[in-house]
Amino acid sequence: MSIKDLFVKNKPNKIKRSQQINDIKEGVMAQCTECKHVMVTKEFQKNLLVCPKCQHHHKITSAERVAQIIDEGTFVSIDDHLKTVNPLGFPGYVEKVESDMKKTGINEAVLTGIGDIGGNRVVIAVMDSFFRMGSMGSVVGEKITRAIEKATELQVPFIIFTASGGARMQEGAISLMQMAKTSVALKRHSNEGLLYVSIMTHPTTGGVSASFASVGDINMAEPQALIGFAGRRVIEQTVREKLPDDFQTAEFLLKHGQLDKIVHREDMKKTLDTIVRLHTKGAQ
């Protein structure tokens, strides 16, 4: 099944269920991985995989995210043909990528496409932590860059949901080059006076957090998302100080001026709808 089959108009969305759910009995009960609260799986899914007791936002797939944010029947994915190669001859790399392709139904760790939010056209990119932990390789960088360029061509806002462990080590410096490439595309998009919204989800780290994830016109995050560059232990060993308990959380970043807003998952589409309307000429 292709990713386009997930969003065919007038057909039910066949969304892959997040592997983060710990099913007690398949299809009946689920358990929050944070507070261990037990709930009916259908109610958990209806609550967008947010625990009703502790409000922990569980990881979701890129397809689930698109279904939650983009108007039904309007999403068209782009650049599904791009495939990862093995430039450094890293043992087992291609096989692992192919395995994740089968598991997730997408060609790489980001899903990109064109769709509507509240009737207004946008280009969206959604990183998927179930594909190589959302790590950024050459294809991820290329897909994001092409999506930004498509938004510039169409003169519409560009929106990205980030979730990543950082640059992909199997591609070495090639993966690091994507930081610059995506940033250049964003600058050209900005030069046209167009809107860029970045939403950081758990986790957004490494080269992704140090490049396109942090340079939105509006930067937002989901509650308690881990956001940072180097790991906590590395930083503590470097500065020889104990860091605050909430260090590198979305709440810590908001408090210190690195985020504009923390948005609950159930409010995300409404928030984006408002932002897009305010920045779109002739918005519906």
C-alpha positions as CSV (number, residue, x, y, z in Angstrom):
1,M,0.0,0.0,0.0
2,S,1.4,3.4,-1.0
3,I,1.3,6.4,1.3
4,K,-1.2,8.1,-1.0
5,D,-3.7,5.3,-0.3
6,L,-3.9,6.5,3.3
7,F,-5.5,9.8,2.3
8,V,-7.8,9.0,-0.6
9,K,-11.0,11.1,-0.4
10,N,-14.1,9.4,0.9
11,K,-12.2,6.4,2.1
12,P,-11.4,5.7,5.7
13,N,-7.8,6.5,6.7
14,K,-5.8,3.2,7.3
15,I,-3.3,4.6,9.8
16,K,-0.5,2.5,11.2
17,R,-0.8,2.4,15.0
18,S,2.1,3.7,17.0
19,Q,4.5,1.0,18.3
20,Q,4.8,3.1,21.4
21,I,1.5,1.6,22.7
22,N,2.0,-1.3,25.1
23,D,-1.1,-3.4,24.4
24,I,-2.3,-5.5,27.3
25,K,-4.7,-7.2,25.1
26,E,-4.5,-6.6,21.4
27,G,-7.2,-4.2,20.1
28,V,-8.8,-3.8,23.6
29,M,-6.5,-2.2,26.2
30,A,-3.4,0.0,26.1
31,Q,-1.0,1.2,28.8
32,C,0.7,4.6,29.0
33,T,4.4,4.1,28.9
34,E,5.0,7.1,31.2
35,C,2.5,6.7,34.1
36,K,1.4,3.1,33.4
37,H,-2.3,4.1,33.3
38,V,-4.4,1.5,31.6
39,M,-7.1,2.6,29.1
40,V,-9.3,1.3,26.3
41,T,-7.2,1.3,23.1
42,K,-10.0,2.9,21.1
43,E,-10.3,5.8,23.6
44,F,-6.5,6.2,23.6
45,Q,-6.5,6.5,19.8
46,K,-9.5,8.9,19.9
47,N,-7.4,11.0,22.3
48,L,-4.7,11.2,19.7
49,L,-2.4,8.9,21.7
50,V,-2.2,11.4,24.6
51,C,-2.6,9.8,28.0
52,P,-5.8,11.1,29.7
53,K,-4.2,10.8,33.1
54,C,-0.7,12.3,32.8
55,Q,-1.1,14.0,29.4
56,H,2.0,12.3,28.1
57,H,2.2,12.7,24.3
58,H,3.2,9.3,22.9
59,K,5.0,9.1,19.6
60,I,2.9,8.9,16.5
61,T,3.7,8.0,12.9
62,S,4.0,10.6,10.2
63,A,0.8,9.3,8.6
64,E,-1.1,9.7,11.8
65,R,0.3,13.3,12.1
66,V,-0.8,14.2,8.6
67,A,-4.3,12.8,9.2
68,Q,-4.6,14.9,12.3
69,I,-3.4,18.2,10.8
70,I,-4.3,18.2,7.1
71,D,-7.9,18.6,5.8
72,E,-9.3,15.2,4.8
73,G,-8.9,14.4,1.2
74,T,-6.4,17.2,0.3
75,F,-3.0,15.6,1.1
76,V,-0.8,14.6,-1.8
77,S,2.6,13.3,-0.9
78,I,5.7,14.3,-3.0
79,D,9.1,12.8,-3.7
80,D,8.1,9.3,-2.7
81,H,10.5,8.0,-5.4
82,L,13.7,9.1,-3.6
83,K,15.7,6.2,-2.1
84,T,18.6,6.0,0.2
85,V,21.9,4.6,-1.0
86,N,25.0,3.6,0.9
87,P,27.7,6.2,0.1
88,L,30.2,5.0,2.7
89,G,29.5,1.3,2.3
90,F,28.3,1.0,5.9
91,P,27.6,-2.7,6.7
92,G,23.9,-3.6,6.9
93,Y,22.8,0.0,6.3
94,V,20.7,-0.5,3.2
95,E,19.0,-3.6,4.7
96,K,18.0,-1.6,7.8
97,V,16.6,1.2,5.7
98,E,14.6,-1.3,3.6
99,S,13.3,-2.9,6.7
100,D,12.0,0.4,8.0
101,M,10.4,1.2,4.6
102,K,8.3,-2.0,4.9
103,K,7.5,-1.3,8.6
104,T,6.4,2.3,8.1
105,G,5.1,2.4,4.6
106,I,7.2,5.5,3.7
107,N,10.4,5.8,1.7
108,E,12.5,7.6,4.3
109,A,12.3,9.2,7.8
110,V,10.2,12.2,6.6
111,L,6.9,12.4,4.8
112,T,6.4,15.5,2.6
113,G,3.5,16.7,0.7
114,I,0.9,19.4,-0.2
115,G,-2.4,19.8,1.5
116,D,-4.9,22.2,3.1
117,I,-5.3,23.4,6.7
118,G,-8.7,25.0,7.1
119,G,-9.0,25.3,3.4
120,N,-5.7,27.1,2.9
121,R,-2.9,25.5,1.0
122,V,0.4,24.6,2.7
123,V,3.4,22.4,2.1
124,I,4.1,20.1,5.1
125,A,7.0,17.9,6.2
126,V,6.6,15.4,9.0
127,M,9.6,13.5,10.4
128,D,8.9,9.9,11.6
129,S,10.8,8.6,14.6
130,F,9.8,5.1,13.7
131,F,12.1,5.2,10.7
132,R,15.7,5.0,11.8
133,M,14.7,7.2,14.9
134,G,14.0,10.1,12.5
135,S,17.7,10.4,11.7
136,M,18.7,12.9,9.0
137,G,20.5,11.4,6.0
138,S,20.9,12.7,2.4
139,V,17.3,11.7,1.4
140,V,15.7,13.3,4.4
141,G,17.6,16.5,3.7
142,E,16.7,16.4,0.0
143,K,13.0,15.8,0.7
144,I,12.8,18.6,3.2
145,T,14.7,20.9,0.8
146,R,12.4,20.0,-2.1
147,A,9.4,20.6,0.1
148,I,10.6,24.0,1.0
149,E,11.3,24.8,-2.6
150,K,7.8,23.7,-3.5
151,A,6.3,26.0,-0.9
152,T,8.4,28.8,-2.4
153,E,7.2,28.0,-5.9
154,L,3.6,27.9,-4.8
155,Q,4.0,31.0,-2.6
156,V,2.5,29.2,0.4
157,P,3.5,28.6,4.1
158,F,5.9,25.7,4.9
159,I,5.2,23.7,8.1
160,I,7.4,21.0,9.6
161,F,7.0,18.6,12.5
162,T,10.4,17.5,13.6
163,A,11.3,14.3,15.5
164,S,14.9,13.1,15.2
165,G,17.9,11.6,16.9
166,G,20.1,13.9,14.7
167,A,22.3,13.4,11.7
168,R,22.6,9.8,10.5
169,M,26.1,8.5,11.3
170,Q,26.0,5.9,8.4
171,E,26.3,8.8,5.9
172,G,29.0,10.8,7.7
173,A,29.6,14.3,6.5
174,I,27.0,13.9,3.8
175,S,24.3,13.9,6.5
176,L,25.8,17.0,8.1
177,M,25.7,18.8,4.8
178,Q,21.9,18.6,4.9
179,M,21.9,21.2,7.8
180,A,23.3,23.8,5.4
181,K,21.2,22.8,2.4
182,T,17.9,23.0,4.2
183,S,18.8,26.3,5.8
184,V,19.7,27.9,2.4
185,A,16.3,26.8,1.0
186,L,14.6,28.3,4.1
187,K,16.4,31.6,3.5
188,R,15.1,31.7,0.0
189,H,11.6,31.0,1.2
190,S,12.0,33.8,3.8
191,N,13.2,36.2,1.1
192,E,9.8,35.8,-0.6
193,G,8.1,36.9,2.6
194,L,6.6,33.5,3.2
195,L,5.7,31.9,6.5
196,Y,7.7,29.0,8.0
197,V,6.4,27.3,11.1
198,S,8.4,24.7,13.0
199,I,6.8,22.3,15.5
200,M,9.3,20.3,17.6
201,T,8.1,16.9,18.9
202,H,9.7,14.3,21.1
203,P,12.6,14.0,20.5
204,T,14.2,16.8,18.4
205,T,18.0,16.6,18.8
206,G,21.4,16.8,17.2
207,G,21.9,18.4,13.7
208,V,18.1,18.7,13.2
209,S,17.7,20.9,16.3
210,A,20.8,22.9,15.3
211,S,19.5,23.7,11.8
212,F,16.0,23.9,10.3
213,A,14.1,22.9,13.4
214,S,15.1,26.0,15.3
215,V,14.8,28.8,12.7
216,G,11.1,29.0,12.1
217,D,9.3,32.3,12.0
218,I,7.2,30.7,14.7
219,N,8.7,27.9,16.8
220,M,6.4,25.6,18.8
221,A,6.6,22.3,20.5
222,E,4.4,19.6,22.1
223,P,4.5,19.4,25.9
224,Q,7.5,17.8,27.5
225,A,9.3,17.2,24.2
226,L,13.0,16.6,24.5
227,I,14.8,19.3,22.5
228,G,18.5,19.8,22.4
229,F,21.8,19.4,20.6
230,A,24.3,17.3,22.7
231,G,23.1,14.8,25.3
232,R,22.6,15.8,28.9
233,R,25.4,13.7,30.2
234,V,27.9,15.0,27.7
235,I,27.0,18.6,28.6
236,E,27.3,17.9,32.3
237,Q,30.7,16.3,31.9
238,T,31.9,19.3,29.8
239,V,30.7,22.1,32.0
240,R,31.2,20.1,35.2
241,E,27.8,21.2,36.6
242,K,24.6,19.6,37.4
243,L,21.9,20.7,35.0
244,P,18.3,21.5,36.0
245,D,15.9,18.5,36.0
246,D,13.8,20.1,33.3
247,F,16.8,20.9,31.1
248,Q,16.2,20.4,27.3
249,T,12.4,20.1,27.8
250,A,10.0,22.2,25.8
251,E,9.0,23.9,29.0
252,F,12.6,24.9,29.8
253,L,13.1,26.3,26.2
254,L,9.9,28.3,26.4
255,K,10.9,29.8,29.7
256,H,14.3,30.8,28.2
257,G,12.9,32.3,25.0
258,Q,13.7,29.6,22.6
259,L,10.1,28.7,21.8
260,D,7.1,30.8,21.1
261,K,4.4,28.4,22.3
262,I,3.8,24.9,23.7
263,V,0.7,23.4,22.1
264,H,-1.2,20.4,23.2
265,R,-1.8,17.9,20.4
266,E,-5.6,18.3,20.5
267,D,-5.1,22.0,19.9
268,M,-2.5,21.8,17.2
269,K,-4.6,21.9,14.1
270,K,-6.7,24.8,15.4
271,T,-3.5,26.7,16.3
272,L,-2.0,26.1,12.9
273,D,-5.2,27.1,11.2
274,T,-5.2,30.4,13.0
275,I,-1.5,31.1,12.2
276,V,-1.9,30.2,8.5
277,R,-5.0,32.4,8.1
278,L,-3.2,35.3,9.7
279,H,-0.3,35.0,7.2
280,T,-2.2,34.0,4.0
281,K,-3.5,36.7,1.7
282,G,-7.1,36.1,0.8
283,A,-7.3,33.2,3.4
284,Q,-10.6,31.4,3.7
